[in-house]
Amino acid sequence: MIPASDTALDVLHATAAAIFDEALKECNIATAFDRRIRFEGNVLKRLLPDGSGPETIELSSYKRIFIIALGKAAAPMLDILLERMKRRQGVRGMCCSIQCPKERNWRIRYFEGGHPLPNEDSFAAARAALVMVKKARKDTLIFFLISGGGSAMFDLPLDPQITLDDTIAFHRVLLASGAPINEINTLRKHFSAVKGGRLAMAAPEATKVSMLLPDVPLRTLDALSSGPTSPDHSTVSEARELLARYGMGPKLPPRVREFFERADLPESPGNKVWRPPFLPKPRAGAPPRRMTAAANLTGEDEAFRDSVFEILLSSHDLVENARTLAKNAGYYTVVDNSCDDWDYAAAARYLLERFHALRAAHPRLCLISVGEVTVTLNDSPGAGGRNQQFALACALELEKHAGERLTVLSAGSDGIDGNTQAAGAIVDPTTAGRARAFGFDPERSIAEFNACPLFTALGDAIVTGPTGHNLRDLRLLIADEG
């Protein structure tokens, strides 16, 4: 086979990067918003009603309108809603995102929540949201603008005795566990005072409209930011089973471990009986506090009955955009999302095997995969993320195909991969060899979860900066003729 020139591989790198960039740009939040919602005077009209809640909402029926925006796309979602709604009287809100916008609306309180680990603003934002929604009555309309990343940047423990340091340590254990995101978020929902439907439960009488930009599979929408407004059907026993299955219990801070072991640990809203957050343990010798039966809420209660849920964009839009772009570039395109939530190494093996089998019949090929892979971290991981870990695993296998025009891109749509400033990386059959020439050991980089320095040195890290999106990860496996 004729060796692929550096120029040919450079072109292939550029093609993969262009497909990723353009697919993301086509996921326009404003356009998606206008496909779902229209304000006609004082009437909110749902253009694609799905059976959840009313098809129209008369804004003039409400004295107050609250807006709770949280997640990586909170700021642009908030700006679009305020611009489209136009109403100003009675509007108040809060926005918790990874970075506060330069231009701020005086009616909105802004917080910079932490990600991938919570910070002081994560707690402050959750407290502010609870205070706000608890003021809501029947004359209140609440917009919840929810995007990915809210599980870390917007949090408050259900047990007030648990500190921020405890919460950060809890999140570290979750991220290092290797558990898929829906299972991680099951634990977060049972831990938090604002997740698993509890934020919506704090305003049982209000009309609630949740506008979603999910970074989770559509079949598990209640995992988006750990479901602050969605009823949670997971159970306390399931949460405890997950802690045992992944060996997390002994690694938890003592207060968090004791929290999950408590006999009075409440079920989440939407699952049989929900009780208000329990009070701190009484002092020694003090009479036990009791919760009255009147405080119990059973079944699918009133807090969720008339809730509206609108999905603005999802990973489906991202992958369809990528498919169209690859097709227009002359590639035979195949979409395979079956390795979603797999271990990164297993996902790399599977997709590469599928890739090589397909390109035998279709030498000009683009295999597209969307979703997230998992990584089980050691006690002292380096600089990297799941996308760079996946890409480096692919690079080692592609080394067997020297001289062929092949490339693999894996990148997060939010522009952030793990604890790095990169979104992901691009690799080809020369990557591992070039890394060794620069003094890197690719196998060691994988073992130490330290892929980012290698890709940065090679110039193969994908750096976009925060994109304002979080529509999961996109993987492109591209083969060209020659």
C-alpha positions in Angstrom: 0.0 0.0 0.0 1.3 3.5 -0.8 2.1 5.3 2.4 -0.1 8.2 3.2 1.7 11.5 3.1 1.7 13.9 6.0 -0.3 16.2 3.7 -3.0 13.6 3.2 -3.3 12.9 6.9 -3.4 16.7 7.6 -6.3 17.0 5.2 -8.0 14.1 6.9 -7.4 15.7 10.3 -8.9 19.0 9.0 -11.9 17.2 7.5 -12.7 15.5 10.9 -12.3 18.8 12.8 -14.5 20.6 10.3 -17.3 18.0 10.6 -17.2 18.3 14.4 -17.1 22.1 14.4 -19.9 22.5 11.8 -22.1 19.8 13.3 -21.9 21.7 16.6 -22.6 25.1 15.0 -25.7 23.7 13.3 -27.0 22.9 16.8 -28.3 26.5 17.2 -30.1 27.0 20.5 -32.1 30.0 19.3 -33.3 28.2 16.2 -34.2 25.1 18.3 -36.0 27.3 20.7 -38.1 28.8 18.0 -39.1 25.4 16.7 -40.6 24.5 20.1 -41.9 27.7 21.7 -43.4 30.9 20.4 -44.6 33.9 22.3 -47.6 35.6 20.7 -48.4 38.7 22.8 -49.0 37.3 26.3 -49.5 33.7 25.1 -46.8 31.1 25.2 -47.6 28.6 22.4 -46.0 25.2 22.2 -45.4 24.4 18.5 -44.7 20.7 19.0 -46.8 19.6 22.0 -46.0 16.1 23.3 -48.8 15.6 25.7 -47.0 16.9 28.8 -48.9 19.9 30.2 -51.0 22.4 28.4 -50.4 23.4 24.7 -50.8 27.2 25.5 -50.0 29.2 28.6 -51.5 32.7 29.2 -48.7 34.8 30.7 -51.1 37.5 31.9 -52.6 34.9 34.3 -49.5 35.0 36.4 -48.4 37.8 38.7 -44.8 36.5 38.9 -42.5 34.7 36.5 -39.4 33.0 37.9 -36.5 31.7 35.7 -34.1 29.1 37.0 -31.3 28.5 34.5 -28.6 26.0 35.3 -25.9 24.1 33.4 -23.3 24.8 30.8 -25.8 26.4 28.4 -27.6 28.3 31.1 -26.6 31.8 30.0 -27.5 31.5 26.2 -30.7 29.8 27.1 -31.6 32.5 29.5 -30.8 35.3 27.1 -33.0 33.7 24.4 -35.9 33.3 26.7 -35.8 36.9 28.0 -35.5 38.2 24.4 -38.4 36.1 23.1 -40.7 36.6 26.1 -40.3 40.4 26.2 -42.4 40.7 29.3 -40.4 42.4 32.1 -42.9 43.0 35.0 -42.8 40.4 37.7 -39.8 38.5 36.1 -37.0 37.4 38.4 -34.5 34.6 38.2 -31.1 33.1 38.8 -28.5 31.7 36.5 -25.8 29.1 37.5 -23.3 28.3 34.8 -19.6 27.6 34.4 -18.9 31.2 33.7 -20.9 34.4 34.2 -21.7 36.4 31.1 -20.2 39.8 30.6 -23.6 41.4 30.1 -26.0 40.7 32.9 -29.7 41.4 33.4 -30.4 43.2 36.7 -33.4 40.9 37.3 -31.2 37.8 37.4 -28.7 36.7 40.1 -25.6 35.0 38.5 -23.5 32.2 40.0 -20.3 30.5 38.7 -20.8 26.9 39.7 -17.9 24.4 39.8 -17.4 21.7 37.2 -16.5 18.8 37.3 -16.5 19.4 41.1 -18.9 21.7 43.0 -17.7 24.9 44.6 -19.2 27.5 47.0 -21.3 29.1 44.2 -22.8 25.6 43.5 -24.2 25.6 47.0 -25.1 29.3 46.9 -27.0 28.9 43.6 -28.9 25.9 44.9 -29.9 27.8 48.1 -31.0 30.8 46.0 -33.1 28.7 43.7 -34.8 27.0 46.7 -35.5 30.3 48.3 -37.0 31.6 45.1 -39.2 28.7 44.2 -40.6 28.3 47.7 -42.2 31.8 47.2 -44.1 30.4 44.2 -47.9 30.1 44.4 -50.7 29.3 42.0 -50.1 32.8 40.4 -46.5 31.9 39.6 -45.0 30.5 36.4 -41.5 29.0 36.6 -39.2 28.4 33.6 -36.5 25.9 34.4 -33.7 26.1 31.7 -31.6 22.9 32.2 -28.5 21.8 30.4 -25.7 19.4 31.1 -23.2 20.0 33.9 -25.7 21.0 36.4 -25.1 18.0 38.6 -21.8 19.5 39.8 -22.3 23.2 39.4 -25.7 23.3 41.1 -25.8 21.2 44.3 -26.7 21.2 48.0 -26.7 18.1 50.2 -30.0 16.9 51.6 -28.3 16.5 54.9 -27.3 20.0 56.2 -24.5 18.4 58.2 -22.6 17.5 55.0 -20.1 20.2 54.1 -18.8 21.4 50.8 -15.6 19.5 51.3 -17.6 16.4 51.9 -19.6 17.0 48.8 -16.5 17.6 46.6 -15.0 14.3 47.9 -18.3 12.5 47.1 -18.2 13.8 43.5 -14.6 12.8 43.2 -15.5 9.2 44.2 -18.4 9.2 41.7 -16.2 10.4 38.8 -13.5 7.9 39.5 -15.9 4.9 39.9 -16.2 4.0 36.2 -20.0 3.9 36.6 -22.1 5.2 33.7 -23.6 8.6 34.0 -27.2 7.5 34.7 -26.0 5.4 37.7 -23.8 8.3 38.9 -26.7 10.6 38.8 -29.0 8.1 40.6 -26.6 8.6 43.6 -26.5 12.3 43.1 -30.3 12.5 43.1 -30.6 10.7 46.4 -27.9 12.9 47.9 -29.1 16.3 46.9 -31.8 18.7 48.1 -32.3 20.1 44.6 -32.1 17.0 42.4 -34.3 14.0 41.7 -37.4 16.3 41.4 -36.9 18.1 44.7 -36.5 21.5 43.1 -39.9 21.2 41.5 -41.4 19.8 44.7 -40.4 23.1 46.5 -43.0 24.9 44.3 -45.9 22.4 44.2 -48.6 24.9 43.2 -46.7 26.8 40.5 -47.0 26.1 36.7 -43.6 24.7 35.6 -42.0 24.7 32.2 -38.7 22.8 31.9 -36.7 23.5 28.7 -34.0 20.9 28.3 -30.7 20.6 26.5 -29.8 17.0 27.4 -26.3 15.6 27.7 -27.8 12.2 28.5 -29.6 9.5 26.5 -33.2 10.5 25.7 -34.4 7.4 27.4 -33.0 8.7 30.7 -33.9 12.4 30.6 -34.3 12.4 34.4 -30.5 12.1 34.6 -30.0 15.5 33.0 -28.3 17.6 35.7 -29.7 14.8 37.9 -33.3 15.7 37.3 -34.1 18.8 39.4 -37.6 19.0 38.0 -38.2 15.4 36.9 -39.8 12.7 39.1 -37.3 10.1 40.1 -38.2 6.5 40.0 -35.0 5.1 41.4 -35.0 3.9 45.0 -32.8 4.2 48.1 -32.1 0.5 47.9 -30.9 0.9 44.3 -28.6 3.8 45.3 -27.1 1.6 48.1 -26.6 -1.3 45.7 -24.7 1.0 43.3 -22.3 2.1 46.1 -21.7 -1.6 46.9 -21.3 -2.7 43.3 -18.6 -0.1 42.5 -16.9 -0.3 45.9 -17.5 3.3 46.6 -18.7 3.0 50.2 -15.3 2.8 52.0 -14.0 5.7 49.8 -16.8 8.1 50.9 -16.3 10.8 53.5 -17.7 9.6 56.9 -20.6 12.0 56.9 -21.6 10.9 53.4 -21.3 7.2 54.1 -23.4 7.7 57.3 -26.0 9.6 55.2 -26.5 6.7 52.8 -26.7 4.2 55.7 -29.4 6.2 57.6 -32.6 4.2 58.2 -34.7 7.4 57.5 -33.1 8.2 54.1 -36.0 9.5 52.1 -37.2 8.2 48.7 -37.1 10.8 45.9 -40.3 12.6 44.7 -42.2 10.5 42.3 -41.3 7.2 43.9 -44.0 5.9 46.2 -43.7 8.1 49.3 -41.6 11.2 49.5 -40.9 12.8 52.9 -39.4 16.3 53.4 -35.6 16.4 53.9 -34.9 15.0 57.3 -33.7 17.2 60.1 -30.2 16.8 61.6 -29.8 14.1 64.2 -31.0 15.2 67.6 -28.6 15.9 70.4 -27.9 13.1 72.7 -30.8 12.8 75.2 -33.2 15.0 73.2 -36.6 13.6 72.2 -36.7 12.2 68.7 -38.3 14.5 66.0 -41.2 13.0 64.1 -42.6 13.6 60.7 -46.3 13.7 60.4 -48.2 11.6 57.9 -49.8 14.8 56.6 -46.5 15.8 55.2 -46.3 12.7 53.0 -46.9 12.8 49.3 -47.7 9.7 47.4 -47.6 8.6 43.8 -47.4 11.0 40.9 -48.3 14.1 42.9 -49.6 17.5 42.0 -46.1 19.0 41.7 -45.5 17.1 38.4 -49.0 16.7 37.0 -49.1 19.8 34.8 -45.4 20.2 34.2 -44.3 21.0 30.7 -41.0 19.4 29.3 -39.5 20.7 26.1 -36.4 19.1 24.6 -34.7 21.9 22.6 -31.7 19.9 21.2 -30.1 16.6 21.9 -27.2 14.4 20.8 -29.6 13.1 18.0 -29.3 16.6 16.4 -25.5 16.5 16.7 -25.1 13.1 15.1 -27.6 13.9 12.3 -25.7 17.1 11.5 -22.4 15.2 11.4 -24.0 12.5 9.1 -25.2 15.2 6.6 -21.8 16.9 6.6 -19.9 13.7 6.0 -22.3 12.6 3.3 -22.0 15.9 1.5 -18.2 15.4 1.6 -18.6 12.2 -0.3 -18.2 9.7 2.6 -20.3 6.5 3.0 -21.8 7.2 6.5 -22.8 4.8 9.2 -24.0 5.7 12.7 -23.4 3.3 15.6 -24.2 4.4 19.1 -24.3 1.0 20.7 -21.2 1.5 22.8 -22.8 4.4 24.8 -21.7 4.2 28.4 -19.2 1.4 27.7 -15.7 1.4 29.2 -13.4 3.5 26.9 -11.2 0.5 25.9 -14.1 -1.7 25.1 -15.7 1.0 23.1 -12.4 1.7 21.2 -12.1 -2.0 20.3 -15.7 -2.3 19.2 -15.8 0.8 17.0 -12.4 0.0 15.4 -13.5 -3.5 14.6 -16.7 -2.2 13.0 -14.7 0.5 11.2 -12.3 -1.9 9.6 -15.1 -4.3 8.6 -17.0 -1.5 6.9 -14.1 0.1 5.1 -13.3 -3.2 3.4 -16.5 -2.5 1.3 -16.5 1.3 1.6 -13.0 2.7 1.4 -14.2 6.2 1.7 -16.0 5.9 5.0 -17.2 7.9 8.0 -18.4 5.9 11.1 -20.2 8.2 13.5 -20.8 7.5 17.2 -22.4 9.7 19.8 -22.6 9.3 23.6 -20.1 8.9 26.4 -17.6 6.3 27.4 -16.5 5.6 31.0 -13.1 5.7 32.6 -12.2 4.2 36.0 -9.6 6.4 37.5 -6.7 5.5 39.8 -5.9 7.4 43.0 -3.7 10.0 41.2 -4.8 10.6 37.6 -3.0 12.9 35.3 -4.4 15.5 32.9 -6.9 13.9 30.6 -10.5 13.0 30.0 -12.6 10.2 28.5 -12.3 11.5 24.9 -8.5 11.8 25.0 -8.3 8.4 26.7 -10.5 6.8 24.0 -8.5 8.6 21.2 -5.1 7.4 22.6 -6.4 3.8 22.8 -7.4 4.1 19.1 -4.0 5.5 18.3 -2.2 2.4 19.6 -4.4 0.1 17.4 -4.2 2.3 14.3 -0.4 2.0 14.6 -0.8 -1.4 13.0 -2.2 0.3 9.9 0.9 2.3 8.9 0.6 4.2 5.6 -3.2 4.1 5.5 -5.4 7.2 5.5 -7.3 6.7 8.7 -8.2 9.1 11.5 -10.3 9.1 14.6 -11.7 12.1 16.4 -13.3 12.1 19.8 -14.4 15.3 21.4 -16.9 16.7 23.9 -19.6 19.0 22.6 -19.1 21.2 25.6 -15.5 21.9 24.7 -14.2 20.4 28.0 -12.7 16.9 28.4 -12.1 15.8 32.0 -9.8 18.1 33.9 -8.3 19.7 30.8 -8.9 22.7 28.6 -9.1 20.4 25.5 -12.4 19.1 24.1 -10.7 15.9 22.9 -8.2 14.8 20.3 -7.5 13.5 16.8 -5.3 10.5 16.1 -4.0 8.5 13.0 -1.6 5.7 12.3 1.4 8.0 13.0 0.2 9.3 16.4 1.9 6.7 18.7 5.2 6.9 16.7 5.3 10.7 16.8 4.5 10.6 20.5 7.5 8.3 21.1 9.7 10.6 19.0 8.7 13.4 21.4 9.7 11.3 24.4 6.3 10.2 25.4 5.3 6.6 26.3 1.7 6.2 25.0 1.0 3.1 27.0 2.1 4.8 30.2 0.0 7.9 29.3 -3.0 5.6 29.1 -2.2 3.8 32.3 -1.8 7.1 34.2 -4.8 8.8 32.6 -2.4 11.5 31.4 -3.2 11.8 27.6 -3.5 15.6 27.4 0.2 16.5 27.6 0.9 14.0 24.8 -1.8 15.4 22.5 -0.8 19.0 23.3 2.8 18.4 22.4 1.7 16.8 19.1 -0.7 19.6 18.3 -3.5 17.1 18.1 -5.6 18.2 21.0 -8.9 19.7 20.0 -9.3 23.1 21.8 -12.6 25.0 21.2 -13.1 26.7 24.6 -16.5 26.5 26.2 -19.1 26.0 23.4 -22.3 26.8 25.3 -23.5 23.3 24.5 -23.4 20.0 26.2 -24.9 17.4 23.8 -22.6 14.5 24.7 -19.5 13.4 22.9 -19.0 12.9 19.2 -16.7 10.3 17.7 -15.7 10.2 14.0 -13.8 7.4 12.5 -12.8 8.4 8.9 -11.1 6.4 6.2 -10.1 7.8 2.8 -8.9 6.2 -0.4 -5.3 6.1 -1.4 
